[in-house]
Every structure is written in C-alpha cells, then in structure tokens.
Amino acid sequence: MKPVSTVSSVGKNVRLRRILKDGKAVILAMDHGIEHGPKDFIEPHLDPNVIIDKVAKAGVDAIMLPRGLARLTWESWANRIPLIVKVTGKTSLRPKERQYTQNLIATVEDAVALGAEAVAATVYWGAPEEEQMLEQFTEIAAACEVYGMPLLNLAYPRGPHMPNQNDVEIVRYAARAAAEVGADLIKTYWTGSEETFREVVKATPVPVLMSGGAKTEEPRQFLEVTKQVMRAGGKGVVVGRNVFQRENATEMVKAIMKIVHEDASVDEAMKLLK
C-alpha cells in the first residue's frame, strides 16, 4: 500500500519541482551584498534589478536573495524566477575571529510571506561556532517541515584549523552531515576534479549543487568545471560572481544552462558567448 503523503511533504515536493524542473538546476546567488559588500558587483549590476532582469531573460531556474533584497526587487523576479530566501548571513566587516559563524537574518515565515519556493541557510561545518549554527539550522529545518518549504544548505567546511576546505574528505563529510540534519538540497565546494566530486555526490543522499565561487579569469574555465560537476553526478550549480561580474551575464547563464540541462559540450556552450 502506497504511503499517504502529508500536506507539508506535498508542498515541499511541489516547490522543489519548480526549481529542479528536470531534476537539475542553475541558481543565481545574490547574497554577496551582505556577505562581501558592494565591491563584488560591476557597475551595471550594482542595481540588482538589472542583473535579475538579465538572468530572468536567460531562463535561470531560481534566484537566491536575502529578505530585504527580495522585497526591493520583487517586480523583477515575481512570476519569472522561483525565489529562494537566504535566512542566514554575516558581514565581512566583523573581526577576523568572528568570521566563522552565521546569524539569522530572516525567518521561514518571511519566505512564505514573500512567495518563495525554498529557503537557504549556511552552516560552516567544523567551525568553532558549529554548535550554534547547528541549533539554528535545526530550528529552520523544523519550520520548513511545518510550511512544506524546501531547505538548501550552503554546506561550507570552514575554520581556522582547516588548511584545505576543498579537500574531498572534508567536503563530502560536510555534505553528508547537511543531509543528515535535514537539508533537501546542498550547495558545496568544488573539490578540484570530476573524480573527487563524484565521491561527494556518492556520499550524499540528496541533490548536490556546486558553489560557483570566485570569478574565473575566462568563462570557459567555469564552463569546464560545470561540465565536470554534471559528469560526476551533480545536479547543477549555484553561481554568483561568475555571472554578475561579467557584462554578458545573460549569455553566460544560457551557456551554463546548456551544459546543465542539455548535456552540451563546453564547445557548444561557448558558442552562446560569441
């Protein structure tokens, strides 16, 4: 006999399918203003509505915004791009020793009120303040279950004692831990090769997406990594600087999506940038 779904599990599945339409997704991350400051944005994209309009035209699968930015830009994304609300954050203005924690900057209820399809929360796995972030994440996950809201964990192993946060054993530990405490989707670090990232995917029982990281010198470099992520079994990428730090942001998103959704080669994707 088929188990009866709960109301909240139905809601979570419906929202997930709006983001992962074919089981894969390209998500634009736009939480850099609070995390890094306005220096991360090139001049045309200091106005968030400009970049949101560009990625909407490219058909990006979802956009991740802090609550305040979602409120200020709603006319640009509403009924065009599924919204993921980032509910934790920090600034880089903090003292160095306080950089290993994230605090609540919004609630799951805020995400519901904004019409979001998911929420996102960061845990710095292995950090000195991991205990505080785990308690916070547990409360967020519990609220997500009540509201049928998917939860994306930015699973970032990080700490002063961690010389290589991209090490495959450390990354797959963080990703697995994230799944075990309630994440429905995971965004985590690139481990440097298709073979090692495959180990992260194999160890993680929920969809794994790669964190886009800093802008590569050439677009092709990022597209080549994206291709490796997909061959390794990843379900897509969550990308920010490799899109909004480029003038041809619309074309860049189209190129990334061609690899993620159409299994295109890097050469085929590069044709969209010319």
Residue pairs with C-beta under 8 A, 6 or more apart in sequence:
5 13
7 148
8 145
8 146
8 147
8 148
9 148
10 148
11 147
11 148
11 149
12 144
12 148
12 149
12 150
12 184
14 148
15 82
15 117
15 118
15 148
15 149
15 150
16 117
16 118
16 150
16 184
16 185
18 82
18 117
19 25
19 27
19 61
19 62
19 82
19 84
19 117
19 118
19 150
19 185
20 61
20 185
20 207
20 235
20 236
21 61
22 261
23 207
23 235
24 230
24 235
24 236
24 260
24 261
25 61
25 62
25 209
25 235
25 236
25 260
26 60
26 61
26 236
26 237
26 239
26 253
26 256
26 257
26 260
26 261
27 60
27 61
27 62
27 63
27 64
27 84
27 187
27 209
27 236
27 237
27 238
27 239
28 51
28 52
28 55
28 60
28 62
28 63
28 64
28 81
28 238
28 239
28 240
28 243
28 244
28 253
29 64
29 212
29 238
29 239
29 240
30 48
30 51
30 52
30 63
30 64
30 65
30 69
30 240
30 244
31 64
31 65
31 66
31 86
31 89
31 240
32 40
32 41
32 240
32 241
32 244
33 40
33 41
33 48
33 66
33 69
34 66
34 89
34 90
34 91
34 105
35 89
35 90
35 91
35 92
36 92
37 91
37 92
37 93
38 46
40 240
40 241
40 244
40 245
41 51
41 244
41 245
42 244
42 245
42 246
42 247
44 50
44 51
44 247
45 51
45 244
45 245
45 249
48 69
48 72
48 73
48 76
49 73
49 75
49 76
51 243
51 244
51 249
52 63
52 73
52 76
52 77
52 81
53 76
54 249
54 250
54 253
55 63
55 81
55 243
55 249
55 250
55 253
56 76
56 77
56 80
56 81
57 250
58 249
58 250
58 251
58 253
58 254
58 257
59 253
59 254
59 257
60 81
60 253
60 257
61 81
61 82
61 236
61 257
62 81
62 82
62 83
62 84
62 117
62 118
63 77
63 81
63 82
63 83
63 84
64 84
64 85
64 86
64 120
64 152
64 238
65 73
65 77
65 83
65 84
65 85
65 86
66 85
66 86
66 89
66 105
66 106
67 85
67 86
67 87
67 105
67 106
67 110
67 111
67 114
70 77
70 83
70 85
70 114
70 116
71 114
74 114
77 83
78 115
82 116
82 117
82 118
83 111
83 114
83 115
83 116
83 117
84 116
84 117
84 118
84 119
84 120
84 152
85 106
85 110
85 111
85 114
85 116
85 118
85 119
85 120
86 105
86 106
86 119
86 120
86 121
87 104
87 105
87 106
87 107
87 108
87 110
87 111
87 119
87 120
87 121
87 140
88 102
88 103
88 104
88 105
88 120
88 121
88 122
88 133
88 136
88 140
89 102
89 103
89 105
89 122
90 99
90 101
90 102
90 103
92 99
97 160
100 124
100 127
100 128
100 129
100 158
100 159
100 160
101 124
101 127
101 129
101 132
101 133
102 121
102 122
102 123
102 124
102 133
102 136
103 136
104 136
106 119
107 143
108 119
108 140
108 143
108 144
108 146
108 147
108 149
109 143
109 147
111 118
111 119
111 149
112 147
112 149
116 149
117 150
118 149
118 150
118 151
118 152
118 184
118 185
119 140
119 144
119 149
119 150
119 151
119 152
120 151
120 152
120 153
120 154
120 187
121 136
121 137
121 140
121 151
121 152
121 153
121 154
122 133
122 153
122 154
122 156
123 130
123 133
123 134
123 137
123 153
123 154
123 155
123 156
123 174
123 178
124 130
124 133
124 156
124 157
124 158
124 159
125 155
125 156
125 157
125 158
125 173
125 174
125 177
125 178
126 157
126 158
126 159
126 161
126 162
126 170
126 174
127 133
127 158
127 159
128 159
128 160
134 181
137 153
137 181
137 182
138 181
138 182
140 151
141 151
141 181
141 182
141 183
143 149
144 150
144 151
144 182
144 184
145 182
150 184
150 185
151 182
151 183
151 184
151 185
152 183
152 184
152 185
152 186
152 187
152 238
153 178
153 183
153 185
153 186
153 187
154 187
154 188
154 211
155 171
155 174
155 175
155 177
155 178
155 183
155 186
155 187
155 188
156 165
156 174
156 188
156 189
156 211
157 165
157 170
157 171
157 173
157 174
157 189
158 165
162 170
164 170
165 171
165 189
166 189
166 190
166 191
166 192
167 191
168 191
168 192
168 196
168 197
168 199
168 200
171 188
171 189
171 191
171 200
172 199
172 200
172 203
172 204
174 188
175 186
175 188
175 200
175 203
175 204
175 208
176 203
176 204
178 186
178 188
178 204
178 206
179 186
179 204
179 205
179 206
183 206
184 206
184 207
185 206
185 207
185 209
185 235
186 204
186 206
186 207
186 208
186 209
187 209
187 210
187 211
187 238
188 200
188 208
188 209
188 210
188 211
189 210
189 211
189 213
190 197
190 210
190 211
190 213
190 225
190 229
191 197
191 199
191 200
193 228
194 228
194 229
194 231
194 232
195 232
197 210
197 228
197 229
197 232
197 234
198 232
198 233
200 208
200 232
201 208
201 232
201 233
201 234
202 233
207 235
207 236
208 233
208 234
208 235
209 234
209 235
209 236
209 237
209 238
210 225
210 226
210 229
210 234
210 236
210 237
210 238
211 237
211 238
212 222
212 237
212 238
212 239
212 240
212 241
212 242
212 243
213 241
213 242
214 241
215 222
215 241
215 242
215 245
215 246
216 222
216 225
216 242
219 242
219 246
219 252
219 255
219 270
219 273
220 266
220 270
222 239
222 242
222 256
223 255
223 256
223 259
223 266
223 269
223 270
224 266
226 237
226 256
226 259
226 260
227 259
227 265
227 266
229 236
229 237
230 236
230 259
230 260
230 263
236 260
237 256
237 260
239 256
242 252
243 249
243 252
243 253
243 256
246 252
248 273
251 272
251 273
252 273
254 272
255 269
255 270
255 272
255 273
256 269
258 264
258 268
258 269
258 272
259 265
259 266
259 269
